[in-house]
Amino acid sequence: MGHAILALLCLWSCIMIAMPLNDIQVHRATEYIKNTFKLPENNQYAYAAVFSKQECNNLSKNNNRQILQNEKANEIANALNDDKIIYIGSQMVLALCKKKETNKECNMHAEYRLLFPPPESKDSPVQQLLNKNSEADCAVFFSLNSPCVGVCTNTKHDDNIIEKLSEFNKFKNQKAFIYHKVYDKDIASKKIRKENIWAGLMEINNKMTVYRCFPSKCLQCFEGAAGKNKGHCLN
């Protein structure tokens, strides 16, 4: 009898403890989304996606065909071609950066557009996504370029995204913030040093585990309790 109770307690604890997202799951998720919805390698965009417990398990088993089945590829394509559109789907939201009419430079970054409410709503696109996916078990937030130091990761700026990432707190360690390229203007700036970029990424890492993804793999940007940075995330 005692052995049976112990077995049941072990089974219960194993079910209750969620394992963190790992680099393989993150890579499978981002590659699947990129290939399925034909996401470009240029023209800055960001997306957030949430997954059910079964879908998170499927990512562990490389069974990607069973995830994000209800997203509308044509509407995602529209959002990738028109910066006036924000795609809000069943389990995914996506936006381009919004450009000025005069010089076509981004004046509203894609990450900001997903994490701050638009004028017509009290909730951000991400919050709208979370509101209708209360049972979601894991989440990813992807930005093609690393968030800019001047605004996005600058905690003194009103439009920084750091606190807004708290919207993902319910996922505990089952969440990841991912980027592919280092933002070229941060690299080129004479006022911004690598230490500033690392500090900004660390602010994000305190909210969501930061990964840099390449075509063949995704790698965590920090390791250990001290948050030692890894060179591949800026090189």
N, C-alpha and C positions, 0 to 999 in steps of 0.2 A: 504493500500500500504506500509506504513511504517513498519507494522508488518511483511509483507512478505519479505522486504529487510533485516530486522533484522534476520529473520529466515534463510535466505540464507547466511548471513554473519556468523551466528553461525555454520551452516552446513559446510561452507568452512573452518572455523578455526578449527573445530573438526577434519576434514579430514587432515588438514595440520600438526596438532600437534601430533607427534608420542609418544605414551606412552612408558616408559622404559620397557625393558625386566624385568620380575619379577621371583621370585624363582620357581614358579610353571612352567612357560614356560621353564626355564633353566633345571629343573628336567625332564620334558617331553622330551625335545630335547636330553639330554645326555642319558637317559634311552632307548629311541627309537633307537639311534645310537648304543649303546652298545649291545642291544638285537638283532637288525636287522643284524648287521655285526659281531656279536659274538666276541666282543673285550675282550681281556683277563684282568685279575686282576693283572698280573705281566708283566715283560718285558716292560720297559718304552717305551711309545709311546706318540705321540701328534697328534691332528687333528684340523683342522679349517673347519667350515661349514657355508655356507651362505644360507639365505632363502628368498624367494619372500614375498611380502606383504601378499598374500593369505596363504602361509605356516606359516608365523608369526601368522596370525589370527587363523589358525588351531591349533597351539600350545596353544593358549588361550582357545580353545574350546575342547581340548583333542581329536582332530581329526588327530592323528599322521600318519594315513595310507596314507595321501595325501602329505607327504613330502619326499624329496630326492629319488624320484622314478627312477631317471636315473643313480644312482650310481651302479657300478659293484662289487658285493659282492666277486666274485672270485679274482678280482684284488686287492681288499682290503686285502683279506686273504693272497695273495702273498706278499704284503708289510709288513704284520704282521709276516711273516715267513722268510723274507730276508731283512737284513738291507742295502742292496745295492739298494733297490727299494724305490722310493717315489711315492705314489699313488697320481695322479692328476686327479680328476674326474670332473664331471659337476658342482657340488656345494660343493665339499669336497676334502680336501687334507689330507694325513696321512703319517706319517713316524715313524719308530723306531729310538731309539738312535743308532748311528753307533759305533760298538765295535772294539777295537784293536784285531788284529790277535793273539797277544802274550798272553795276560791275560784275554781277553774277557770283559775288562772294557770299559765303554762308553767313547769315546774320542770326540764324536760329538753329542751333545744332540739333542733330537728329536725336541724341540722347535726351536733350532738354524737352523736345517735342513729345517724347513718350512718357516722361516722368513728371511733367507739369501739366495742369489742366488747360485745355484750349478755352478760348473765350466763351464758347457755347456750352461748357460743361463744368460741373463742380469737381469732377474726378478726372485725373489724368488717364490717358489710354491704358497705362499699366494697371492703375487701380480698377478701371472698368474690367480689364481682363481678369484680375484676381477676384473681383466681386462675383463673377459668373463661373469661377472655377474653385470654389471653396474646398473641394476635395483633392485638388492637385497636390502632388507629392514631391515634385522637384521642378526647378526652373533654371533657365539660362537667360542672360542678357548679353547680346552681342552688339559690338560696334566695329565697323570695318576698320576705323582708325582709333588709336588710343585717345581717350578723352583729353581735351586741351587743358593745359596748366593754368592758363589765364582766367578761365571761367569755370569750366566743368568740375575741376578738382580743387579749385580755390575756395576754401571754406569761408573766406571773408567776403566772397562775392554773392550777391543775392540770388543769382541764377545757378549756383553750383548744384551738382546732382548728388552729392554725398548723402545728405540726410534723406533725400527722396528714395535712396536705395533701401531705406528701412522698411519700405513697403514689402520687401521680400523676407522680412524677419521670420514669418511663419514657417519658412522652409528650413530653418536652422542651418545644418551643414549640407543640405541637399540643394545647393544653388551655386551658380558660377557666373562671373563677369568675364567676358571674353573679347579680345580684339585680335586683329590680324596684322595691321601695319602700325608703326609708330607715326603719330601725327607729324607730317613733314614740317609744318610751321613751327612746332616746338623744337624740332631738331635744328632747323635753320636759324632760329632766333638767337641773337647775341645776348639777350637778357635772360634766357632760360638755360640752365645747366642740366645735365643728366640727373643730378641730385634732386632737382625740382620735379622732374618727371617721375623719378622713383617715389618721392614723397607723396605725390598725387595718387599714384597707383596704390601705395600703401594705405591711403585713406579709403580707397575703394575696397581693398583687401580686408579692412576691418569690418566691412559690411557683407561682402561676398568674395569668395575665393577667386583671385584673378588668374586667368590663363591667357597665354598668347598662343594662337592656333596657326599652324602651317598646314599645307595640303596633306602632309603625311602624318602629322601628330599634333597634339596640344600639350603644352607644358605649363606647369604652375610657375608663377613669377616670384613667389616667396616660399621659404621653407623654415621650419622650426618655430619655436615659441618666440624667438627674437625677431622673426620676420626677415631673415637674411635674403637679400634680393639675388636673383639669378640673371646672369649677363644676357642670356638669350632673349630676354623680354625687351631689350633696347637695342641689341646689336643687329 
